Amino acid sequence: MPASVWTGYLTFGLISMPVRLFSGARGSRISFHMLHRKDHARIKQQLICSEENKPVERSEIVKGYEYGKGEYVILEPDEIKKIEPKTAKAMEILEFVNADEVDPVYFESSYYLMPEEAGKRPYALLAKALQETNYFAIAKLTMHNREYTVILRPDQGGLMLHTMYYQNEVKRLAEFGRQDVELRDAEVKVAHQLIEALAADFKPEKYSDTFEENLKQMIKARLEGKEITPVEKLRRPAPVVDLMDALRKSIEQTKKKPAQRVEAAQAASGIQGRGAAHKPGERAAPTKKRPRRAA
């Protein structure tokens, strides 16, 4: 089992249970190093003191809040720990809200909430009760030097935890929402037919990051001394003149099964290496070598 990101107690009413939090989702991206274009040497980043104009160690750095030009209030790590709220080790459920009223725009990060051995029974009870009543729990939690409002929701007999954006962090657009246009009943009916024709079961394993896969293929081709076939760029779509005609033609094009449509769309954005590969044992030379420094 992976390492937990938080351990403590979940409480509601007079009931408490020991629990652990585990990361539920994390982005996976190819990482690149920054190199000097001239000689491909790694770039180093240093922390420079603006007063002395020389590098400083991380152990010499403190946090300061600027309350005036060049004037700071200094806060030491030990001082910050003294003001950590009670939610640093105890997560208290504040209220229960109807699940249908929670806008997903407030969801930030996802975690698995797991019980310790002593908390399995009350944990199972809470998960079952939330599932049967269609309610989510709202609680407070402190981790990573920040207090979060979190949402607990039932899932597959367990509890998922989502950190929540605060109201002032959610951006609203005044222009967003219902458009001031008139739609004909026939157009809406055909739109329903198109949606049904494209309907499929939600299976996230079908979807992949094509750009990430293209990067891997490009790196592989470079190491093998091959070239890649560029992705054909999409032309700008022509404006729709007859909406009903466009809807009907769209339905006619939905003959592929859902999985085939997804695969075809992702394949259309993929790349392939071309050209002769290096012979077995022959080392590719993807970039020029750095000149070795004299001893």
C-alpha positions as CSV (number, residue, x, y, z in Angstrom):
1,M,0.0,0.0,0.0
2,P,1.3,3.5,-0.8
3,A,2.3,6.0,1.9
4,S,-0.6,8.0,3.3
5,V,-0.6,11.8,3.0
6,W,-2.5,12.4,6.3
7,T,-3.4,10.4,9.4
8,G,-5.8,11.3,12.1
9,Y,-9.4,11.0,13.3
10,L,-12.7,11.5,11.5
11,T,-15.5,12.5,13.9
12,F,-19.2,13.1,13.6
13,G,-21.4,13.6,16.6
14,L,-19.9,11.5,19.4
15,I,-18.4,9.0,17.0
16,S,-14.8,9.1,16.0
17,M,-12.6,6.7,13.9
18,P,-8.9,6.6,13.1
19,V,-8.4,7.1,9.3
20,R,-5.7,7.6,6.7
21,L,-5.7,9.6,3.5
22,F,-4.2,8.3,0.2
23,S,-3.8,10.3,-3.0
24,G,-6.5,9.4,-5.4
25,A,-5.2,11.0,-8.6
26,R,-1.9,12.5,-9.7
27,G,-0.9,13.8,-13.1
28,S,1.8,11.9,-14.9
29,R,3.9,13.9,-17.4
30,I,7.2,13.5,-19.1
31,S,9.7,15.8,-17.5
32,F,12.5,17.7,-19.3
33,H,15.7,19.1,-17.9
34,M,16.7,22.7,-18.9
35,L,19.9,22.7,-20.9
36,H,22.2,25.3,-22.3
37,R,21.4,25.3,-26.1
38,K,25.1,25.9,-26.9
39,D,26.7,22.9,-25.1
40,H,23.7,20.9,-23.7
41,A,24.9,21.4,-20.1
42,R,22.4,21.3,-17.3
43,I,21.2,24.7,-16.1
44,K,21.5,25.2,-12.3
45,Q,19.2,27.4,-10.3
46,Q,20.5,29.2,-7.3
47,L,18.9,31.1,-4.5
48,I,20.6,34.6,-4.5
49,C,20.5,37.1,-1.7
50,S,19.5,40.4,-3.3
51,E,21.4,42.4,-0.7
52,E,24.7,40.5,-0.7
53,N,24.4,39.2,-4.3
54,K,25.6,35.7,-3.4
55,P,24.0,32.2,-3.1
56,V,22.4,31.2,0.2
57,E,21.5,27.7,1.5
58,R,17.9,26.7,2.1
59,S,18.7,26.4,5.8
60,E,19.3,30.1,5.9
61,I,15.9,31.0,4.4
62,V,12.8,32.1,6.5
63,K,9.3,33.1,5.5
64,G,8.4,36.8,5.6
65,Y,5.2,38.7,5.0
66,E,5.7,42.1,3.3
67,Y,3.4,44.6,5.1
68,G,5.3,47.7,3.7
69,K,7.9,48.4,1.0
70,G,10.9,46.4,2.2
71,E,9.3,45.8,5.6
72,Y,8.6,42.2,6.7
73,V,7.0,40.2,9.5
74,I,9.2,37.1,9.9
75,L,7.5,33.8,10.8
76,E,9.6,30.8,11.9
77,P,8.4,27.2,11.2
78,D,8.0,26.5,15.0
79,E,5.8,29.6,15.3
80,I,3.5,28.5,12.5
81,K,3.1,25.0,14.1
82,K,1.8,26.7,17.3
83,I,-1.2,28.1,15.5
84,E,-2.2,25.0,13.6
85,P,-6.0,24.5,14.1
86,K,-7.4,21.4,15.7
87,T,-8.2,20.0,12.3
88,A,-4.5,19.2,11.9
89,K,-5.1,15.7,13.5
90,A,-8.9,15.6,13.7
91,M,-11.3,15.9,10.8
92,E,-14.7,17.0,12.1
93,I,-17.9,16.6,10.0
94,L,-19.7,19.9,10.2
95,E,-22.9,19.1,8.2
96,F,-24.5,16.9,5.6
97,V,-25.7,18.3,2.3
98,N,-27.8,16.9,-0.5
99,A,-25.4,15.4,-3.1
100,D,-27.5,16.9,-6.0
101,E,-26.8,20.4,-4.7
102,V,-23.0,20.1,-4.9
103,D,-21.5,21.7,-8.0
104,P,-18.4,19.7,-9.2
105,V,-16.7,23.0,-10.0
106,Y,-15.8,23.2,-6.2
107,F,-13.9,19.9,-6.3
108,E,-10.1,20.4,-6.2
109,S,-8.1,17.2,-5.4
110,S,-9.3,13.6,-4.8
111,Y,-8.2,11.2,-2.1
112,Y,-9.2,7.8,-0.7
113,L,-10.2,7.9,2.9
114,M,-9.4,4.6,4.5
115,P,-10.1,3.4,8.1
116,E,-7.6,1.9,10.5
117,E,-8.6,-1.5,12.0
118,A,-10.3,0.2,15.0
119,G,-12.4,2.4,12.8
120,K,-13.8,-0.1,10.2
121,R,-17.3,-0.5,11.7
122,P,-18.2,3.2,12.1
123,Y,-16.5,3.9,8.7
124,A,-18.7,1.3,7.0
125,L,-21.8,2.7,8.8
126,L,-21.1,6.2,7.6
127,A,-20.4,5.1,4.0
128,K,-23.7,3.1,3.9
129,A,-25.8,5.8,5.4
130,L,-24.5,8.4,3.0
131,Q,-25.1,6.1,0.0
132,E,-28.7,5.4,1.1
133,T,-29.6,9.0,1.9
134,N,-27.9,10.6,-1.1
135,Y,-26.0,13.0,1.1
136,F,-22.4,14.2,1.1
137,A,-20.5,15.2,4.3
138,I,-18.7,18.6,4.7
139,A,-15.7,18.6,7.0
140,K,-12.6,20.6,7.9
141,L,-9.1,19.3,7.5
142,T,-5.6,20.7,7.8
143,M,-2.7,19.4,5.8
144,H,0.3,20.8,3.8
145,N,0.2,24.0,6.0
146,R,-3.4,24.8,4.9
147,E,-6.9,24.3,6.2
148,Y,-9.3,22.8,3.7
149,T,-13.0,22.5,3.6
150,V,-13.5,18.9,2.2
151,I,-16.4,16.9,0.8
152,L,-16.8,13.2,1.7
153,R,-18.8,11.1,-0.7
154,P,-19.7,7.4,-0.7
155,D,-18.1,5.3,-3.5
156,Q,-18.1,1.5,-3.9
157,G,-18.7,1.0,-0.2
158,G,-15.9,3.4,0.8
159,L,-15.4,7.1,1.2
160,M,-13.8,9.5,-1.2
161,L,-12.5,12.8,0.0
162,H,-12.3,15.9,-2.2
163,T,-10.6,19.1,-1.1
164,M,-12.9,22.0,-2.0
165,Y,-12.3,25.4,-3.6
166,Y,-13.6,28.2,-1.5
167,Q,-16.3,30.5,-2.8
168,N,-13.8,33.3,-3.5
169,E,-11.6,30.9,-5.5
170,V,-14.3,29.9,-7.9
171,K,-14.5,32.3,-10.9
172,R,-17.9,33.1,-12.3
173,L,-18.5,34.5,-15.8
174,A,-21.4,36.9,-16.1
175,E,-21.9,35.9,-19.8
176,F,-22.0,32.1,-19.0
177,G,-25.3,30.3,-19.1
178,R,-28.4,30.1,-21.2
179,Q,-28.0,31.7,-24.7
180,D,-30.5,34.2,-26.0
181,V,-31.5,32.2,-29.1
182,E,-34.6,30.4,-30.2
183,L,-34.3,26.6,-30.9
184,R,-36.9,24.7,-33.0
185,D,-38.4,21.6,-31.5
186,A,-37.2,19.6,-34.6
187,E,-33.6,20.7,-34.0
188,V,-33.7,19.6,-30.3
189,K,-35.3,16.3,-31.3
190,V,-32.5,15.5,-33.8
191,A,-29.9,16.7,-31.3
192,H,-31.3,14.1,-28.9
193,Q,-30.9,11.5,-31.6
194,L,-27.3,12.4,-32.2
195,I,-26.5,12.2,-28.4
196,E,-28.1,8.8,-28.3
197,A,-26.1,7.7,-31.3
198,L,-22.8,8.8,-29.6
199,A,-23.8,7.5,-26.2
200,A,-21.5,5.0,-24.5
201,D,-20.6,3.6,-21.1
202,F,-18.1,5.7,-19.2
203,K,-14.8,3.7,-19.3
204,P,-11.9,6.0,-18.5
205,E,-9.4,3.4,-19.6
206,K,-10.4,4.1,-23.2
207,Y,-9.0,7.6,-23.0
208,S,-5.3,8.5,-23.2
209,D,-3.1,11.6,-23.4
210,T,-2.2,11.6,-27.1
211,F,0.3,14.4,-26.8
212,E,2.1,12.6,-24.0
213,E,2.3,9.4,-26.1
214,N,3.5,11.5,-29.1
215,L,6.4,12.9,-26.9
216,K,7.4,9.3,-26.0
217,Q,7.3,8.3,-29.6
218,M,9.4,11.3,-30.6
219,I,12.0,10.5,-28.0
220,K,12.1,6.9,-29.0
221,A,12.4,7.8,-32.7
222,R,15.3,10.3,-31.9
223,L,17.2,7.6,-30.0
224,E,16.7,5.2,-32.9
225,G,17.8,7.7,-35.5
226,K,14.4,7.9,-37.1
227,E,12.2,10.8,-38.1
228,I,8.6,11.3,-37.1
229,T,5.5,11.8,-39.2
230,P,4.0,15.2,-38.1
231,V,0.4,15.3,-37.0
232,E,-1.8,16.7,-39.7
233,K,-3.3,19.9,-38.5
234,L,-7.0,20.4,-38.5
235,R,-8.4,23.0,-40.9
236,R,-10.6,25.7,-39.4
237,P,-14.2,24.3,-39.6
238,A,-16.6,26.1,-41.9
239,P,-19.5,28.0,-40.2
240,V,-22.7,26.0,-39.9
241,V,-25.3,27.5,-42.2
242,D,-28.0,24.9,-41.9
243,L,-28.0,23.5,-38.3
244,M,-30.7,20.8,-39.1
245,D,-28.7,19.5,-42.1
246,A,-25.5,19.4,-40.1
247,L,-27.2,17.4,-37.3
248,R,-28.6,14.8,-39.8
249,K,-25.3,14.4,-41.5
250,S,-23.6,13.9,-38.1
251,I,-26.0,11.1,-37.3
252,E,-25.1,9.4,-40.6
253,Q,-21.4,9.5,-39.7
254,T,-21.9,7.7,-36.3
255,K,-21.7,4.1,-37.7
256,K,-18.6,3.2,-35.7
257,K,-19.0,1.7,-32.2
258,P,-18.1,4.0,-29.3
259,A,-14.7,2.3,-28.6
260,Q,-13.8,2.5,-32.3
261,R,-14.7,6.2,-32.4
262,V,-12.4,6.9,-29.5
263,E,-9.5,4.8,-30.9
264,A,-9.9,6.5,-34.3
265,A,-9.9,10.0,-32.9
266,Q,-6.8,9.3,-30.8
267,A,-5.0,7.5,-33.6
268,A,-5.6,10.5,-35.9
269,S,-3.6,12.7,-33.5
270,G,-0.8,10.1,-33.0
271,I,2.7,10.0,-34.7
272,Q,4.9,7.3,-36.0
273,G,8.7,7.0,-36.5
274,R,9.9,6.5,-40.0
275,G,13.3,5.8,-41.6
276,A,15.9,3.1,-41.0
277,A,16.7,2.3,-37.4
278,H,20.2,1.8,-36.1
279,K,21.6,-1.7,-36.3
280,P,21.5,-3.8,-33.1
281,G,24.3,-2.6,-30.8
282,E,24.8,0.6,-32.7
283,R,24.3,3.6,-30.4
284,A,22.1,6.4,-31.6
285,A,23.4,10.0,-31.4
286,P,20.3,12.1,-30.7
287,T,22.2,15.2,-29.7
288,K,25.7,16.4,-29.9
289,K,27.9,15.5,-27.0
290,R,29.2,18.0,-24.6
291,P,32.9,18.8,-24.8
292,R,34.7,17.2,-21.9
293,R,36.3,19.7,-19.6
294,A,40.1,19.7,-19.3
295,A,41.4,18.2,-16.1
